[in-house]
Amino acid sequence: MVNATCPSVHPVEAPPPQTHGEPQNPMPQGRMNDIPGMPGTRGGLTLRLNQFVFALIAGCVMASTHATSTYTILRYFVNAVSLQCLWSLSLAFVDLYAILVKRRLRNPKVVSVFAVGDGISSTITFAAASASAGISVLDSNDFHSCIRDRCTRYQASIAMAFLSWFAVSSSFVLNFWTLASK
């Protein structure tokens, strides 16, 4: 017996008649598909975990050098990547929760918090990595004071910070794109 209150085929509404001044094929007004890397997607979680891991490695390697007490910028570097670790890990938990409950984070207020936070943390991480790279060049080329493997550690740590910055910048662009497309 077929249930008459819930038909399996839904009627399609006919488009309204066109007047002479309207275009033939107007753009559909549907929602944008999910872009991999948006908040609440597996791509977004992957970006957050990459940000966290690269920033964690950068901070640990730089903190293991004894030169962090010599240059103030290296202390700033460690603090900046520590902030990046906290930000990325907290948003990774939010993304993981959204994935587990099968929800997309499309609330403009939440996405704007993500975008602003990503913009600030990416700027801080980039500034710290760039300044630390300058100190590394100064220390190795001008002062010729690379003791043991300190310059190699600097360079590895700075490279990880730039990788973290790249991942955070990708998240910022995707979050900003999500806001702009609404």
C-alpha positions in Angstrom: 0.0 0.0 0.0 1.4 3.4 -1.0 1.3 6.1 1.7 -0.5 9.0 0.1 0.8 11.6 2.7 4.4 11.1 1.8 4.8 10.7 -2.0 8.2 9.3 -3.2 8.2 11.7 -6.2 8.0 15.4 -5.5 6.6 17.6 -8.2 9.0 20.1 -9.8 7.9 23.7 -9.8 7.8 25.3 -13.2 10.1 28.4 -13.5 8.2 31.7 -13.6 7.5 33.1 -17.1 10.3 35.3 -18.4 9.8 38.8 -19.5 11.7 40.4 -22.3 14.2 42.3 -20.1 15.4 39.3 -18.0 18.4 37.0 -18.9 17.7 33.6 -20.3 19.6 31.5 -17.7 19.8 33.3 -14.3 22.4 32.1 -11.8 21.0 29.6 -9.3 20.8 30.9 -5.7 22.0 27.7 -4.0 24.6 27.3 -1.2 28.3 26.9 -1.9 29.7 23.4 -1.6 32.1 22.6 1.1 35.7 23.4 0.2 38.3 21.0 1.7 39.9 22.9 4.5 36.8 24.8 5.7 36.1 24.7 9.4 34.4 21.5 10.5 35.7 19.4 7.6 38.4 16.7 7.5 40.6 19.0 5.5 40.2 21.7 8.1 41.2 19.3 10.8 44.2 18.2 8.8 45.3 21.9 8.4 44.9 22.5 12.1 46.9 19.4 13.0 49.7 20.4 10.6 49.8 23.9 12.1 50.1 22.4 15.6 52.8 19.8 14.7 55.0 22.3 12.8 54.7 24.9 15.5 55.3 22.4 18.2 58.5 21.1 16.5 59.7 24.7 15.9 59.2 25.7 19.5 60.8 22.6 21.0 63.8 22.8 18.7 64.3 26.5 19.3 63.8 26.1 23.1 66.5 23.4 23.1 69.1 25.8 21.9 70.8 27.8 24.7 70.8 31.0 22.6 67.2 31.9 23.5 68.5 33.8 26.5 71.0 35.7 24.2 68.5 37.2 21.8 65.1 38.6 22.7 63.7 37.8 19.3 64.3 34.1 19.9 62.2 34.3 23.1 59.6 36.0 21.1 59.8 33.2 18.5 59.2 30.5 21.2 56.3 32.5 22.6 54.8 33.0 19.2 54.9 29.4 18.2 53.6 28.4 21.6 50.6 30.7 21.0 50.2 29.1 17.5 50.2 25.6 19.1 47.5 26.6 21.6 45.3 28.2 18.9 45.7 25.4 16.4 45.1 22.7 19.0 42.0 24.3 20.3 40.5 24.8 16.9 41.5 21.2 16.0 39.3 20.1 18.9 36.4 22.2 17.6 36.9 20.8 14.1 37.0 17.2 15.5 33.8 17.8 17.5 32.1 19.2 14.4 33.2 16.1 12.4 32.0 13.7 15.1 28.5 15.3 15.4 28.4 15.7 11.6 27.9 19.4 11.6 29.4 22.1 9.4 30.6 25.3 11.0 28.8 27.8 8.8 27.8 30.3 11.5 29.2 33.6 10.3 30.2 34.7 13.8 32.1 31.5 14.5 33.8 31.6 11.1 34.7 35.3 11.6 36.4 34.4 15.0 38.3 31.6 13.2 39.4 34.0 10.4 40.4 36.8 12.8 42.3 34.4 15.0 44.0 32.8 12.1 45.0 36.2 10.7 46.5 37.4 14.0 48.3 34.1 14.7 49.7 33.9 11.1 51.0 37.4 11.3 52.7 36.8 14.7 54.2 33.5 13.5 55.4 35.0 10.2 57.0 38.0 12.0 58.7 35.8 14.6 60.0 33.4 11.9 61.3 36.2 9.7 63.0 38.0 12.5 64.6 34.8 13.7 65.8 34.0 10.2 67.5 37.4 10.2 69.1 36.7 13.6 70.2 33.3 12.2 71.9 34.9 9.2 73.4 37.6 11.4 74.8 35.0 13.8 76.2 32.7 11.2 77.5 35.1 8.4 78.4 38.2 10.3 79.4 37.1 13.8 80.7 33.7 12.7 79.6 32.4 16.1 77.8 29.2 15.1 78.7 27.0 18.1 78.3 23.3 17.4 75.0 22.8 15.6 73.2 25.9 16.8 72.7 27.4 13.3 71.4 24.1 12.0 68.9 24.0 14.8 67.9 27.6 14.1 67.3 26.9 10.5 65.3 23.7 11.2 63.2 25.5 13.7 62.6 28.5 11.4 61.7 26.2 8.5 59.1 24.5 10.7 57.7 27.9 11.8 57.4 28.9 8.1 55.6 25.6 7.4 53.2 26.3 10.3 52.7 29.8 8.9 51.9 28.5 5.5 49.2 26.1 7.0 47.7 28.9 9.1 47.6 31.2 6.1 45.8 28.6 4.1 43.2 28.3 6.9 42.9 32.1 7.1 42.2 32.3 3.3 39.6 29.5 3.4 37.9 31.0 6.4 37.9 34.4 4.8 36.6 32.9 1.6 33.8 31.3 3.5 32.8 34.6 5.1 33.0 36.4 1.8 30.8 33.8 0.0 27.9 34.2 2.3 
